Amino acid sequence: MYIYNVTINVEESIHDQWLDWMKNEHIPAMLKTGKFLNALMSKVNVKEEMGGITYSVQYKTPDQETLNQYYEEDAPKMRAESKPFEGKFVAFRTELEIVDEQE
């Protein structure tokens, strides 16, 4: 299993609109690609020097091949949909491989 993690710092001026878009449009659209099993959105409780509010969104995917398919087939379109917020957020992406999971 893999996690596609996207960490986003968003300006406070657009925060509420962006958060609504993420929860009600973007994350559901990511799941509808069929490449991810679920998504977990968390607020990062660390005050950033640059300001803004930071979130981590983790999308679980079964394997690297499926994640690569997302990059090839869906990523450009999904990233383009954030255009209304362009210049008001910073995002970086990380791939994580799950080594052990316990409940």
Backbone hydrogen bonds, N-H to C=O, Kabsch-Sander energy under -0.5 kcal/mol:
donor,donor_aa,acceptor,acceptor_aa,energy
2,Y,61,T,-3.0
3,I,96,L,-3.0
4,Y,59,Y,-3.0
5,N,3,I,-0.8
5,N,94,T,-3.1
6,V,57,V,-2.7
7,T,5,N,-0.5
7,T,92,F,-2.8
8,I,6,V,-0.5
8,I,55,Y,-2.7
9,N,90,V,-2.9
10,V,8,I,-0.6
10,V,53,I,-2.9
11,E,88,K,-2.8
14,I,11,E,-1.3
15,H,11,E,-0.6
15,H,12,E,-0.6
18,W,14,I,-2.9
19,L,15,H,-3.2
20,D,16,D,-2.1
21,W,17,Q,-2.2
22,M,18,W,-2.9
23,K,19,L,-2.5
24,N,20,D,-2.4
25,E,21,W,-2.3
26,H,21,W,-2.5
27,I,22,M,-2.6
29,A,25,E,-2.1
30,M,26,H,-2.5
31,L,27,I,-2.3
32,K,28,P,-1.9
33,T,29,A,-0.7
33,T,30,M,-1.0
34,G,31,L,-1.6
35,K,30,M,-0.5
37,L,60,K,-3.4
38,N,60,K,-0.7
40,L,58,Q,-2.1
42,S,40,L,-0.5
42,S,56,S,-3.0
44,V,54,T,-2.8
45,N,43,K,-0.6
46,V,44,V,-1.1
48,E,46,V,-0.5
51,G,48,E,-1.5
53,I,10,V,-2.4
55,Y,8,I,-2.8
56,S,42,S,-2.8
57,V,6,V,-2.7
58,Q,40,L,-2.9
58,Q,56,S,-0.5
59,Y,4,Y,-2.3
59,Y,57,V,-0.6
60,K,38,N,-1.8
60,K,58,Q,-0.6
61,T,2,Y,-2.9
67,L,63,D,-1.7
68,N,64,Q,-2.7
69,Q,65,E,-2.1
70,Y,66,T,-1.9
71,Y,67,L,-2.2
72,E,68,N,-2.2
73,E,69,Q,-3.2
74,D,70,Y,-2.5
75,A,70,Y,-2.6
78,M,74,D,-2.5
79,R,75,A,-2.8
80,A,76,P,-1.8
81,E,77,K,-1.2
82,S,79,R,-1.5
83,K,80,A,-1.7
85,F,82,S,-2.3
86,E,83,K,-2.0
88,K,85,F,-2.3
90,V,9,N,-2.3
92,F,7,T,-2.3
94,T,5,N,-2.8
96,L,3,I,-2.9
96,L,94,T,-0.5
98,I,1,M,-2.3
98,I,96,L,-0.6
